[in-house]
Amino acid sequence: MILEKKYLSSLKKIDTHEIAFSIANRLRGSEMVGDYHSKGIAVAYVLYQAALDKKVCVDNKEAFENSFCLSDSIKSILNKNLANAWYVISELKDKYTADELLAYILFNNDMEDFKTGDCSTPSGVIKLACYILDIQENDKVLELCSGKGNFFTEAFATQENFNYTGVELNYVSNDIAQIRAELLDKNISLILNDAFEYRADEKADKLFANYPFMVKTPAMSEHKETVRKAFDIPAEVVQRASSDWVFNATIVEQMNANGKAVAIMTNGATWNTTDRSIRQFFIENGFIEAVISLPSKLFNSFSIPTTLIVFSHNNKEIKMIDAREICVKERRNNVLTDDNIKEILSLLEHDEENSITKNISEFANNEFVLNATRYLEVLPEIANGVELGSVAVNITRGAQLKADDLEEKKSSEPTPYKYLMLANINDGVLSFDEEQYLKEIPANLSKFCVKNNSIVLTRTGLPIFKSAVAQVEKDTALLATGNLFVIELDETKVNPFYVQAFFTSEAGVSLFRSICTGTGLPTISLDKLRKLVIPLPSLEEQNVIGNKYAATMDEVILLKRKLEKSIARMKHIYDEEV
């Protein structure tokens, strides 16, 4: 029975959570172990056939096979999954309608195991991908890492007649896809193979792929060599590339001249240094049409934000979209609703607050970063701007000490030596715990000591980059650790307190955001910091701003000390009065 798209769309509206719960409870009460999702789908398949035809007998496996014609592949799947669970079918017979059971089989993933990382592509992400791909009648559609068939069930609910091929290495997931494919009765081919290795005889019109995150591929060196030959990429570029981009190259290789592909990838691959050269290759060769930064917590098994990237040929521009906040926040996960999808599609069509179109030539000045926030940030105009490095005596990163090494150097008694960490910078002021003394500072670490009036700046900005002007007393030493930059300024050219005032201003905060990389943990590189352009008025004007900032900082320090004393007093009030 061929299922029409209108009927499939109606099935998606059926609430199948109760069915999933009921089947799951019975399976977990059995002696069965393993993938409950595949076993649940197998149970529902038998129940569905019985609901369609009352002549189908489900008293036991033999009776079912004798009363219903099964393909060899489906018979094998049922044998694997229902060996010790036929009683579950007997208990649930006649409890649900055929439509309810079919809706559960095709569209429900409630039985995925969160603990094992079992995770399908969310339906909202798939629906968004389907709209972007705009699958047409008779299109050749290829999905790499096709999993349980979530993509093709969604796609056939929007377009009836196309040719689908799915490639999946996990046989358990493929079993679920096989059942779904049989029930849909569409032009579906499922291939059990490594998505890196599979090559179709003809290139595809449309492709979709959600490469499994954090999965190591043993033969990655061979896959890289295949990609290198296919695109004639320099060996040094390919060898440094992450698996995300090797997989992306595999996708593009199988896309025809007028084709389009959508892939899901990790955010890190859009900005990290390792993938800079491979990103450059993709951008400059016109393979990238659009990049969409997706919300975090869309997937069941991990909370990190992801990126949807659209590939096609001959692109001179790239649409950059920040969709990180376009979702509905639920208790466990974020969800892309139909309204959210419409909003993202609108951003694809028009430049708005959260979308911008960039010529491919503009990416070179941004290390070929493909993170939307880098290009959407409205930067302030800098009057009389100079690079920070031109007014600094030295800009360096703090000492990169291992935790054990630092622990060995600590002193239990006060000494003239302290170490400085990210946590010590708050509200533009440095503050220390009593336990942050060092026995000494070895000669090889002296170059990491902070000089008086130097600015210390955090390398990471979660939630913001923090900085402070260090006031180092005579005959003391302050060792900066590796999560900090130390900026020693030329005080004949610039007032340190003026620079600090600029760092903490809205303009300064915007500039820091513009030069950082990463979304989960935004980080500034030393080179980017040196090239940061700051406004440089006359020294007289700087002093007016700097002196005002320094005076206010002194007030903050006094208030913090008063607060600390008051908190300490508060802790002893009861003991004093009793």
C-alpha positions as CSV (number, residue, x, y, z in Angstrom):
1,M,0.0,0.0,0.0
2,I,1.6,3.3,-1.1
3,L,1.3,6.0,1.5
4,E,0.4,9.4,0.1
5,K,2.1,12.5,1.6
6,K,-1.2,13.9,2.8
7,Y,-1.8,10.8,4.8
8,L,1.7,10.8,6.1
9,S,1.3,14.4,7.2
10,S,-1.8,13.5,9.1
11,L,0.0,10.6,10.9
12,K,2.6,13.0,12.2
13,K,-0.1,14.8,14.2
14,I,-1.0,11.7,16.2
15,D,0.4,11.6,19.7
16,T,2.3,8.3,20.1
17,H,4.0,8.9,23.4
18,E,1.7,6.5,25.2
19,I,2.4,3.7,22.7
20,A,6.1,4.3,23.2
21,F,5.8,4.2,26.9
22,S,3.6,1.1,27.0
23,I,5.9,-0.9,24.7
24,A,9.1,0.3,26.5
25,N,7.8,-0.8,29.9
26,R,6.9,-4.3,28.7
27,L,10.2,-4.8,26.9
28,R,12.2,-3.6,29.9
29,G,10.3,-6.0,32.1
30,S,11.3,-8.9,29.8
31,E,14.6,-10.8,29.7
32,M,15.6,-8.9,26.6
33,V,18.6,-6.6,26.4
34,G,20.0,-4.4,23.7
35,D,18.4,-1.8,21.5
36,Y,14.8,-1.3,22.8
37,H,14.0,1.1,19.9
38,S,14.5,-1.5,17.2
39,K,12.7,-4.1,19.3
40,G,9.8,-1.7,19.9
41,I,9.5,-1.0,16.2
42,A,9.5,-4.7,15.5
43,V,6.7,-5.2,18.1
44,A,4.7,-2.4,16.5
45,Y,5.2,-3.7,13.0
46,V,3.5,-7.0,13.9
47,L,0.7,-5.2,15.8
48,Y,0.2,-2.9,12.8
49,Q,-0.3,-5.8,10.3
50,A,-2.8,-7.4,12.7
51,A,-4.6,-4.1,13.0
52,L,-4.9,-3.8,9.2
53,D,-6.1,-7.4,8.7
54,K,-7.9,-9.3,11.4
55,K,-7.0,-12.6,9.6
56,V,-3.4,-12.1,10.6
57,C,-2.6,-14.3,13.6
58,V,-0.2,-13.0,16.2
59,D,-0.5,-15.7,18.8
60,N,3.1,-16.7,18.2
61,K,5.9,-16.1,15.7
62,E,5.1,-19.2,13.6
63,A,1.4,-18.4,13.4
64,F,2.2,-14.8,12.2
65,E,4.6,-16.0,9.6
66,N,2.1,-18.5,8.3
67,S,-0.7,-16.0,8.1
68,F,1.3,-13.1,6.6
69,C,3.7,-12.9,3.7
70,L,7.0,-11.6,4.9
71,S,10.1,-10.6,2.9
72,D,13.3,-12.4,3.9
73,S,14.8,-9.1,5.2
74,I,11.8,-8.3,7.4
75,K,11.6,-11.9,8.6
76,S,15.3,-11.7,9.7
77,I,14.7,-8.4,11.5
78,L,11.7,-9.8,13.4
79,N,13.6,-13.0,14.4
80,K,16.5,-10.9,15.8
81,N,14.3,-8.6,17.8
82,L,11.3,-10.7,18.9
83,A,12.9,-14.0,20.0
84,N,11.9,-13.5,23.7
85,A,9.2,-10.9,23.5
86,W,6.3,-12.3,21.6
87,Y,4.2,-12.1,24.8
88,V,4.4,-8.3,24.5
89,I,2.6,-8.5,21.2
90,S,-0.1,-10.7,22.8
91,E,-0.6,-8.2,25.6
92,L,-0.9,-5.2,23.3
93,K,-3.1,-6.8,20.6
94,D,-6.1,-4.7,19.7
95,K,-5.1,-1.9,22.0
96,Y,-4.1,0.6,19.3
97,T,-5.4,1.4,15.8
98,A,-3.5,0.9,12.6
99,D,-3.0,4.6,12.2
100,E,-1.6,5.0,15.7
101,L,0.8,2.1,15.3
102,L,2.0,3.4,11.9
103,A,2.5,6.9,13.3
104,Y,4.6,5.4,16.0
105,I,6.7,3.3,13.6
106,L,7.4,6.1,11.2
107,F,7.8,9.1,13.4
108,N,8.4,8.3,17.1
109,N,11.9,8.1,18.6
110,D,11.0,8.2,22.3
111,M,12.7,4.9,22.9
112,E,16.2,6.1,22.0
113,D,18.6,5.5,24.8
114,F,20.0,8.7,26.2
115,K,22.7,6.9,28.2
116,T,24.2,5.2,25.2
117,G,24.2,8.3,23.1
118,D,21.6,6.8,20.7
119,C,20.5,9.9,18.9
120,S,18.6,10.6,15.7
121,T,18.5,13.9,13.9
122,P,15.7,16.0,15.4
123,S,12.5,16.2,13.3
124,G,12.7,20.0,13.2
125,V,16.3,19.9,11.8
126,I,15.2,17.4,9.2
127,K,12.2,19.5,8.2
128,L,14.4,22.5,7.9
129,A,16.8,20.6,5.7
130,C,13.9,19.3,3.5
131,Y,12.7,22.9,2.9
132,I,16.2,24.0,2.0
133,L,16.8,21.1,-0.3
134,D,13.5,21.6,-2.1
135,I,13.3,18.0,-3.3
136,Q,11.5,17.7,-6.7
137,E,9.8,14.9,-8.5
138,N,12.3,12.2,-9.7
139,D,15.2,13.8,-7.9
140,K,18.0,11.4,-6.9
141,V,18.4,11.9,-3.2
142,L,21.3,10.5,-1.2
143,E,21.6,10.4,2.5
144,L,24.9,9.5,4.1
145,C,24.7,8.1,7.7
146,S,21.0,7.5,7.1
147,G,20.4,5.9,10.5
148,K,16.9,4.8,11.3
149,G,15.3,6.5,8.3
150,N,14.1,9.7,10.0
151,F,15.0,11.8,7.0
152,F,13.2,9.8,4.3
153,T,10.0,9.5,6.4
154,E,10.0,13.3,6.8
155,A,10.9,13.9,3.2
156,F,8.2,11.7,1.8
157,A,5.6,13.6,3.9
158,T,6.5,16.7,1.8
159,Q,7.3,15.2,-1.6
160,E,5.9,11.9,-3.0
161,N,8.0,10.8,-6.0
162,F,11.7,10.9,-5.7
163,N,14.5,8.2,-5.7
164,Y,16.1,7.8,-2.3
165,T,19.3,6.0,-1.3
166,G,20.4,5.8,2.3
167,V,23.8,4.6,3.5
168,E,24.3,3.4,7.0
169,L,27.0,1.4,8.8
170,N,25.0,0.5,12.0
171,Y,22.9,-2.6,11.2
172,V,20.6,-2.0,14.2
173,S,19.6,1.4,12.9
174,N,19.4,0.0,9.4
175,D,16.9,-2.6,10.7
176,I,14.5,0.2,11.8
177,A,15.0,2.0,8.5
178,Q,14.2,-1.3,6.6
179,I,10.8,-1.6,8.4
180,R,10.0,2.0,7.7
181,A,11.0,1.7,4.1
182,E,8.8,-1.4,3.5
183,L,5.7,0.3,5.0
184,L,6.2,3.5,3.0
185,D,6.4,1.5,-0.2
186,K,8.4,4.2,-2.0
187,N,11.5,4.1,-4.2
188,I,13.9,3.6,-1.3
189,S,17.2,1.8,-1.4
190,L,19.1,1.1,1.9
191,I,22.7,0.2,1.8
192,L,24.7,-1.1,4.7
193,N,28.1,0.5,4.2
194,D,30.6,3.0,5.5
195,A,29.4,6.5,4.3
196,F,33.0,7.5,3.8
197,E,33.5,4.6,1.3
198,Y,30.3,4.6,-0.6
199,R,30.2,6.0,-4.1
200,A,27.1,5.9,-6.2
201,D,27.2,5.3,-10.0
202,E,25.5,8.6,-10.6
203,K,25.9,11.8,-8.6
204,A,22.9,13.0,-6.6
205,D,20.6,15.9,-7.1
206,K,20.1,16.4,-3.3
207,L,22.1,15.2,-0.3
208,F,21.6,15.2,3.4
209,A,24.0,14.0,6.1
210,N,24.3,14.2,9.9
211,Y,27.8,12.9,10.5
212,P,27.9,11.2,14.0
213,F,29.6,13.5,16.4
214,M,32.6,12.3,18.4
215,V,32.9,9.0,16.5
216,K,36.4,8.0,15.6
217,T,36.9,6.5,12.1
218,P,39.9,4.1,12.1
219,A,40.5,4.5,8.3
220,M,40.5,8.3,8.3
221,S,43.9,8.5,6.7
222,E,42.6,6.5,3.7
223,H,39.5,8.6,3.5
224,K,41.6,11.8,3.5
225,E,43.7,10.4,0.6
226,T,40.5,9.7,-1.4
227,V,39.3,13.2,-0.8
228,R,42.7,14.6,-1.8
229,K,42.7,12.9,-5.1
230,A,39.1,13.7,-5.9
231,F,39.6,17.5,-5.4
232,D,43.3,17.8,-6.0
233,I,43.8,19.4,-2.6
234,P,47.3,19.8,-1.3
235,A,48.2,17.0,1.0
236,E,49.1,19.2,4.0
237,V,45.6,20.8,3.8
238,V,43.8,17.5,3.9
239,Q,46.0,15.9,6.6
240,R,45.2,18.7,9.0
241,A,41.5,18.6,8.3
242,S,39.0,17.3,10.9
243,S,36.7,14.5,10.1
244,D,33.8,17.0,9.7
245,W,35.4,18.5,6.7
246,V,36.6,15.2,5.2
247,F,33.0,14.1,5.4
248,N,31.8,17.4,3.9
249,A,34.2,16.8,1.0
250,T,32.8,13.3,0.6
251,I,29.3,14.9,0.3
252,V,30.3,17.6,-2.2
253,E,32.1,14.9,-4.3
254,Q,28.8,13.1,-4.8
255,M,26.7,16.2,-5.6
256,N,26.0,16.9,-9.3
257,A,26.6,20.2,-11.0
258,N,23.2,21.6,-10.2
259,G,22.8,19.8,-6.9
260,K,22.4,20.9,-3.3
261,A,23.4,19.3,0.0
262,V,22.7,20.0,3.6
263,A,25.0,18.7,6.4
264,I,25.1,19.0,10.1
265,M,28.6,19.6,11.7
266,T,30.2,20.6,15.0
267,N,30.7,24.3,15.6
268,G,34.3,23.9,16.3
269,A,35.0,23.0,12.7
270,T,33.7,26.4,11.6
271,W,36.3,28.4,13.4
272,N,39.2,26.3,14.7
273,T,42.8,26.8,13.5
274,T,43.2,23.2,12.4
275,D,40.5,23.5,9.7
276,R,41.4,27.0,8.5
277,S,43.0,25.7,5.2
278,I,40.3,23.3,4.3
279,R,37.6,26.0,5.0
280,Q,39.6,28.2,2.7
281,F,39.4,25.5,0.0
282,F,35.7,25.1,0.3
283,I,35.0,28.9,0.4
284,E,37.3,29.9,-2.5
285,N,36.0,27.1,-4.7
286,G,32.4,28.3,-4.3
287,F,31.1,25.1,-2.6
288,I,29.4,26.9,0.3
289,E,26.0,28.5,-0.2
290,A,24.9,29.2,3.4
291,V,25.9,28.6,7.1
292,I,23.3,28.5,9.8
293,S,24.3,28.5,13.5
294,L,21.7,26.2,15.2
295,P,20.5,26.4,18.8
296,S,22.2,24.2,21.5
297,K,20.3,21.2,23.0
298,L,18.5,20.2,19.9
299,F,19.9,16.6,20.1
300,N,19.0,14.1,22.8
301,S,22.5,12.9,23.7
302,F,24.5,16.1,23.8
303,S,23.8,19.8,24.5
304,I,26.5,21.5,22.3
305,P,25.3,23.9,19.6
306,T,25.7,22.7,16.0
307,T,25.9,24.2,12.5
308,L,23.9,23.5,9.4
309,I,25.8,24.1,6.3
310,V,24.4,24.3,2.7
311,F,26.6,23.1,-0.2
312,S,26.1,23.8,-3.9
313,H,28.4,24.9,-6.8
314,N,29.7,28.2,-8.1
315,N,28.8,30.4,-5.1
316,K,30.3,33.9,-5.1
317,E,28.6,34.8,-1.8
318,I,27.7,33.0,1.4
319,K,24.7,33.6,3.6
320,M,25.6,33.7,7.3
321,I,22.7,33.1,9.7
322,D,22.7,33.2,13.5
323,A,19.7,31.0,14.5
324,R,21.0,30.1,18.0
325,E,18.0,31.6,19.8
326,I,15.4,30.6,17.3
327,C,13.8,27.7,19.0
328,V,11.3,26.7,21.7
329,K,12.9,25.8,25.0
330,E,11.5,22.7,26.6
331,R,12.4,20.9,29.8
332,R,15.0,18.6,28.4
333,N,15.7,19.9,24.9
334,N,15.2,22.8,22.6
335,V,12.9,22.3,19.6
336,L,12.5,23.8,16.2
337,T,8.8,24.4,15.6
338,D,7.2,25.1,12.2
339,D,7.2,28.9,13.1
340,N,11.0,28.6,14.0
341,I,11.6,27.0,10.6
342,K,9.7,29.7,8.8
343,E,11.8,32.3,10.6
344,I,15.1,30.7,9.6
345,L,14.0,30.3,6.0
346,S,13.1,34.0,5.9
347,L,16.7,34.7,7.1
348,L,17.9,32.6,4.2
349,E,16.0,34.8,1.7
350,H,16.7,38.3,3.2
351,D,19.5,40.0,5.1
352,E,18.1,40.9,8.5
353,E,19.3,41.4,12.0
354,N,20.5,37.8,12.3
355,S,21.5,37.2,8.8
356,I,24.1,38.7,6.4
357,T,25.4,37.9,2.9
358,K,29.2,38.0,2.5
359,N,31.3,37.9,-0.6
360,I,33.7,35.0,-0.5
361,S,36.6,37.5,-0.7
362,E,35.7,38.9,2.7
363,F,36.4,35.6,4.6
364,A,40.2,35.8,4.1
365,N,40.5,38.7,6.6
366,N,38.6,36.6,9.1
367,E,40.8,33.4,9.0
368,F,38.0,31.8,6.8
369,V,35.9,31.5,9.9
370,L,32.3,30.3,9.2
371,N,30.7,31.4,12.4
372,A,27.8,33.8,11.8
373,T,28.4,35.9,14.9
374,R,31.8,36.9,13.5
375,Y,30.1,38.8,10.6
376,L,26.9,40.0,12.3
377,E,28.6,41.9,15.1
378,V,28.2,45.7,14.4
379,L,31.6,47.1,15.2
380,P,32.0,50.6,16.5
381,E,33.9,53.2,14.4
382,I,37.4,53.7,15.9
383,A,38.7,57.3,15.6
384,N,42.5,57.7,15.5
385,G,42.9,54.0,15.8
386,V,46.2,52.2,16.3
387,E,47.0,48.5,16.8
388,L,47.4,47.6,20.5
389,G,50.8,46.0,19.7
390,S,52.2,49.4,18.5
391,V,51.7,51.0,22.0
392,A,52.8,48.0,24.0
393,V,56.2,47.1,25.3
394,N,55.2,43.4,25.3
395,I,52.1,41.3,25.1
396,T,52.4,37.7,26.2
397,R,50.5,34.8,27.5
398,G,50.9,33.7,31.1
399,A,52.9,30.6,32.2
400,Q,51.2,27.4,31.0
401,L,51.7,25.3,34.2
402,K,50.3,21.9,34.8
403,A,48.1,21.7,37.9
404,D,50.6,19.4,39.6
405,D,53.5,21.7,38.9
406,L,51.5,24.7,40.4
407,E,50.5,22.7,43.4
408,E,54.2,21.9,44.1
409,K,55.1,25.6,44.0
410,K,52.4,26.7,46.4
411,S,53.2,28.0,49.9
412,S,51.1,27.5,53.0
413,E,52.6,30.7,54.5
414,P,52.5,34.2,53.2
415,T,55.4,35.1,50.9
416,P,56.2,38.0,48.5
417,Y,55.1,35.8,45.6
418,K,51.6,35.1,44.3
419,Y,50.0,33.6,41.2
420,L,47.2,35.1,39.2
421,M,44.4,33.2,37.6
422,L,41.2,34.0,35.6
423,A,39.1,33.8,38.7
424,N,41.1,36.6,40.4
425,I,39.7,39.2,38.0
426,N,36.3,40.6,38.9
427,D,34.7,44.0,38.2
428,G,38.0,45.3,36.9
429,V,39.8,44.5,40.2
430,L,42.3,41.9,41.2
431,S,41.5,39.9,44.4
432,F,43.4,36.9,45.9
433,D,42.7,34.1,48.2
434,E,44.9,33.5,51.2
435,E,46.2,30.2,49.6
436,Q,47.6,31.8,46.4
437,Y,51.1,32.3,47.7
438,L,54.1,30.7,46.0
439,K,57.3,29.4,47.7
440,E,59.3,31.2,45.0
441,I,59.2,32.0,41.3
442,P,61.9,30.1,39.4
443,A,64.1,32.1,37.0
444,N,62.6,30.3,34.0
445,L,59.2,31.7,34.9
446,S,60.2,35.2,35.8
447,K,59.3,36.4,32.2
448,F,55.6,35.6,33.1
449,C,55.6,38.0,36.0
450,V,53.2,40.9,35.8
451,K,54.8,44.4,36.0
452,N,53.1,47.3,37.7
453,N,50.3,49.0,35.6
454,S,50.2,46.1,33.2
455,I,46.8,45.0,32.1
456,V,45.8,41.4,32.6
457,L,43.2,40.0,30.3
458,T,41.4,36.7,30.2
459,R,42.0,34.5,27.1
460,T,38.4,33.2,27.2
461,G,35.2,35.1,27.4
462,L,32.5,33.1,29.3
463,P,30.4,35.1,29.6
464,I,32.7,38.1,28.9
465,F,36.3,38.8,28.6
466,K,37.6,40.3,31.9
467,S,40.5,42.6,32.5
468,A,42.2,44.7,35.2
469,V,45.2,47.0,35.7
470,A,47.6,45.2,38.0
471,Q,48.9,47.1,40.9
472,V,52.1,45.3,41.9
473,E,53.7,46.4,45.2
474,K,57.5,46.8,45.5
475,D,59.5,43.7,46.4
476,T,56.6,41.4,45.4
477,A,56.0,39.3,42.3
478,L,52.9,38.2,40.6
479,L,53.0,35.2,38.3
480,A,50.3,35.1,35.5
481,T,49.0,31.7,34.5
482,G,48.2,30.4,31.1
483,N,44.5,31.5,30.8
484,L,45.7,35.1,30.9
485,F,47.3,37.7,28.7
486,V,49.7,40.2,30.1
487,I,49.8,43.6,28.3
488,E,52.7,45.8,29.3
489,L,52.1,49.2,27.8
490,D,54.4,52.0,26.8
491,E,53.3,54.7,29.3
492,T,55.0,57.4,27.2
493,K,52.3,56.7,24.5
494,V,49.3,55.4,26.4
495,N,47.7,55.6,29.8
496,P,47.0,52.0,31.1
497,F,43.9,53.1,32.9
498,Y,42.6,54.7,29.7
499,V,43.1,51.4,27.8
500,Q,41.4,49.5,30.6
501,A,38.4,52.0,30.5
502,F,38.1,51.3,26.7
503,F,38.3,47.5,27.2
504,T,35.3,47.6,29.6
505,S,33.3,49.9,27.4
506,E,30.6,48.7,25.0
507,A,32.9,49.4,22.1
508,G,35.7,47.4,23.7
509,V,33.4,44.5,24.5
510,S,32.2,44.5,20.9
511,L,35.7,44.5,19.6
512,F,36.7,41.5,21.8
513,R,33.7,39.6,20.5
514,S,34.7,40.4,16.9
515,I,38.2,38.9,17.2
516,C,37.3,35.8,19.3
517,T,36.8,32.3,18.0
518,G,34.4,29.7,19.3
519,T,30.9,29.8,20.6
520,G,31.0,27.4,23.5
521,L,34.2,28.9,24.9
522,P,35.1,32.1,23.0
523,T,38.8,32.5,22.9
524,I,41.2,35.3,21.7
525,S,44.5,34.5,20.0
526,L,47.7,36.4,20.8
527,D,48.1,37.5,17.2
528,K,44.5,38.9,17.1
529,L,45.1,40.7,20.4
530,R,48.2,42.4,19.1
531,K,46.3,43.6,16.0
532,L,43.3,44.9,17.9
533,V,42.7,48.5,16.9
534,I,42.0,50.9,19.8
535,P,41.3,54.6,19.7
536,L,44.3,56.7,20.7
537,P,43.5,60.4,21.4
538,S,46.2,62.7,22.8
539,L,47.9,61.7,26.1
540,E,46.2,64.6,27.8
541,E,42.7,63.3,26.8
542,Q,43.7,59.8,27.8
543,N,44.8,61.0,31.2
544,V,41.4,62.6,31.9
545,I,39.6,59.3,31.2
546,G,42.3,57.2,32.8
547,N,42.4,59.2,36.0
548,K,38.6,59.1,36.3
549,Y,38.7,55.3,35.8
550,A,41.5,54.8,38.4
551,A,39.6,56.9,41.0
552,T,36.5,54.9,40.4
553,M,38.5,51.7,40.7
554,D,39.8,52.8,44.1
555,E,36.2,53.4,45.2
556,V,35.3,49.9,44.1
557,I,38.2,48.4,46.0
558,L,37.3,50.2,49.2
559,L,33.6,49.1,48.8
560,K,34.7,45.5,48.3
561,R,36.8,45.6,51.4
562,K,33.9,47.0,53.4
563,L,31.6,44.3,52.0
564,E,34.1,41.6,52.9
565,K,34.4,43.0,56.5
566,S,30.6,43.2,56.8
567,I,30.2,39.6,55.6
568,A,32.9,38.4,58.1
569,R,31.1,40.3,60.9
570,M,27.8,38.8,60.0
571,K,29.1,35.3,60.4
572,H,30.0,35.9,64.0
573,I,26.9,37.8,65.2
574,Y,25.2,34.7,66.7
575,D,28.4,33.6,68.6
576,E,28.9,37.1,70.0
577,E,25.4,37.4,71.3
578,V,24.9,34.0,72.8
